[in-house]
Amino acid sequence: MNPRTKSTICWLIAIVLTLALAYFQRRTGPTHPVSGKITVAGQSIAFTLPRSHAREGDAEISIPVADATITGEISYRRYKSTDEWQLMPMIAGDGRLTASLPHQPSAGKIMYHVNLAAPGTDPRPLTSEPVVIRFNSGVPLGFLIPHIFLMFSSMLLSTRTGLEALTRGTAVPAMAWWTVILLFLGGLILGPIVQKYAFGAFWTGWPFGNDLTDNKTIVAFAGWLVAWLRIRRHPDRRLGAIVAAAILLAVYLIPHSVLGSEIDYTQSPPATGASTP
């Protein structure tokens, strides 16, 4: 196989793996909305319940319901708190039932159930377990877009570098260097800036906390930094690049925002409100 054909195949494999992992990251994790269907009064109702709120103001929960006789309510309380459950009726209008969960500080969470009922029947929850929604302050696109671009570019180049090492190509040292640069800029420069805007802290991973996103970023960067330093001294020793690429792929198999920043409301007074429904 000539070098150009080999390079093209390696790039195609790297692109496919990167796109697959990007899709996986998008579709998984504790901030991905909960979707499903429920039958009430013989009507199939599709719903999508948010698990992240990145704007100012309350978090709107809206369910499309064509039957005006169906009513809804939301029971909720702050996550990791000693609060009583509070009950809120949903308002009907424009073919939807709508209510808003009260705004929380950055990294604050609320757990909630949406319950629907037909006339003469008890309310039925849409989900078997409460949905948890996390609030954040939003991130300027000028920081968020470059952060996302650099992180997925580093994943693409990391995979391509690993394949270059596996096929004993000559570009491993240069590719490894650029992988380190992209990871550094995207994960260790823009990552903390995005974290600060969203949750009020630059770094909540080790040694200051257990934020898995921060921790897996530093592990991936450390793996590639060690690999590059080794390749720089011994260009023919490429096992480190293969291992570092495997580590980064494994990191991206962990859903985004797992063990992310959150407020422990048990350390603050309970919220006032209605009694347990």
Buried (B, 14 or more C-beta within 10 A) or exposed (E): EEEEEBBEEBBEEBEEBBEEBBEBBEEBBBBBEBEEEBEBBEBEBEBEBBBBBBEEEBBEBBBEBEBEEBBBBBBBBBBBBEBBBBBBEBEBEEEBBBBBBBBBEBBBBBBBBBBBBBEEEEBEBBBEEBBBBBBBBBBEEEBBEBBBEBBBBBBBBBBBBBBBBBBEBEBBBEBBBBBBBBBBBBBBBBBBBBBBBBBBBBBBBEEEBEBBBBBBBBBBBEBBBBBBEBBEEEEEEBEBBBBBBBBBBEBBEBBBBBBBBBBEBEEEEEBEBEEEE
